[in-house]
Amino acid sequence: MKKKLVKNYLFIVGFLFMATLFVFSIYHYLIMNNEIPQTGIIYNEKGQAIGSPPYAPSKQSWFGTDRLGNDLFYKIISGAKYTIGIAVGISVIRIMLGMAMGYLFYTLTPFIKRLINSSTEPFRYIPATLFCYFILFPINISNALSVSQKTTIQMIVLILVALPTLSHVFKDEYTQISKKEFVSAARIFGGNHFHIFKKHMLPILKPRLAIQFVQQIIQTLLLLAHLGLLKIFIGGSDFAELFNGEPEYALSTTNEWSGLIGTYFYQLALSPWLLVIPVLFFALTILSMNLILEGLNQSQDNRLERPIDNKSNIDKRKILHKEAFKIIGRSN
């Protein structure tokens, strides 16, 4: 499967975009000390103001600046590690907990299974965005919590909101696998739950885990974008003062992309590039993950296909021709 992924152009393009963006963001943090250039009011030789932020995209500032004069290109790069890292981290924990909870539900009695299904059924219909918003809004505006505390609580909520549905997905997977004949045979011969899971279920689940993992990343990115529009920023929000003394509210403390979208949403009419560029990078990132997902699906499909090949299915050395026989006489 790994060799097929290396030759899959969709997977390569998506992976290279994500990896390049993330590595550049880490470089900006470690080598450039996470510094974001700032351009204030520009004066002419006579001391008269000839320009004030926000500045439109130009050769000096590729993506333009915001109302505080911060270069948007570096804000995008600075926030990439948080956006991608948070989405990947949340997805990993979701998959691990979903597998554990799904297997726990699979081993329970039918009565308890029905009880759990009825209690978790509403989570399939309540939008995750609204559920997270009502929980995280008080935390986002709280001054008693630090940035790390807010981020931890936010990530826990983002993980838990997907577990009811994800655990049911894995429970159904375990149920389907348990109907296989080799699993029934292993159970008859005395195999315990751990042995059956490790030797029979996990090998079948492994190829599907990569696909489920990428899907969770895409869902997390979409959820972050929705929460950003509702001004729920990862790490909370901060306050800043503009050059003319006007206060600017709801600034993202981490430059995470969903925070940038929420911050610049109401400036779309005056400075459209401030919203368009973060949305564009969000869309490109989700597109890259979809390319990776399509590459994984194609690799899975190719793995399941068994092409008919006479050379592989028929051993010509074992074919007996007429010339291979020798007539011998009868013995009296």
NORLIN-V134324 format. One record per pair of residues at least 6 apart in sequence whose C-alpha atoms are under 7 Angstrom apart, sorted by the first residue. I is the first residue (numbers start at 1). J is the second residue. If there is no record, write none. Layout:
I:J
I:J
This chain:
1:299
4:299
5:11
5:295
5:299
6:12
8:295
10:291
10:292
10:295
11:291
11:292
11:295
14:288
14:289
14:291
14:292
15:288
15:292
17:288
18:285
18:288
21:80
22:80
22:81
25:77
25:78
25:80
25:81
26:81
28:34
28:78
34:78
36:70
36:71
36:74
36:75
37:70
37:71
38:69
38:70
38:71
39:69
39:70
40:52
40:53
40:69
41:49
41:51
41:52
41:53
42:49
42:50
42:51
42:52
43:49
43:50
44:50
53:65
53:66
53:67
53:68
53:69
54:65
54:66
54:67
54:69
55:64
55:65
56:64
56:65
57:63
57:64
58:64
61:71
62:73
63:72
63:73
64:71
64:72
65:71
65:72
66:72
66:274
68:242
75:255
76:257
76:278
78:255
79:254
79:255
79:256
79:257
80:256
82:256
83:256
83:257
87:217
87:220
87:221
88:217
90:155
90:159
91:213
91:216
91:217
92:213
94:159
94:163
95:213
98:163
98:166
98:167
98:170
99:167
99:170
101:167
102:167
102:168
102:170
102:171
103:171
103:174
105:113
105:171
106:171
106:174
106:175
120:164
123:164
124:165
128:161
129:223
129:226
129:227
132:157
133:227
136:154
137:232
139:150
140:232
140:236
140:237
141:236
147:235
147:236
148:235
150:235
150:236
151:234
151:235
154:234
177:201
178:184
183:196
183:200
186:196
211:293
211:296
214:289
214:293
218:286
218:289
224:258
225:258
228:258
228:259
228:261
228:262
229:261
229:262
230:262
231:259
231:262
233:252
233:258
233:259
234:256
235:253
235:254
236:252
236:253
237:250
237:251
237:252
237:253
238:249
238:250
238:251
238:252
238:253
239:248
239:249
239:250
239:251
240:247
240:248
240:249
241:247
241:248
242:248
250:263
251:263
252:259
252:260
257:278
260:278
261:275
261:278
261:279
264:274
264:275
265:275
268:275
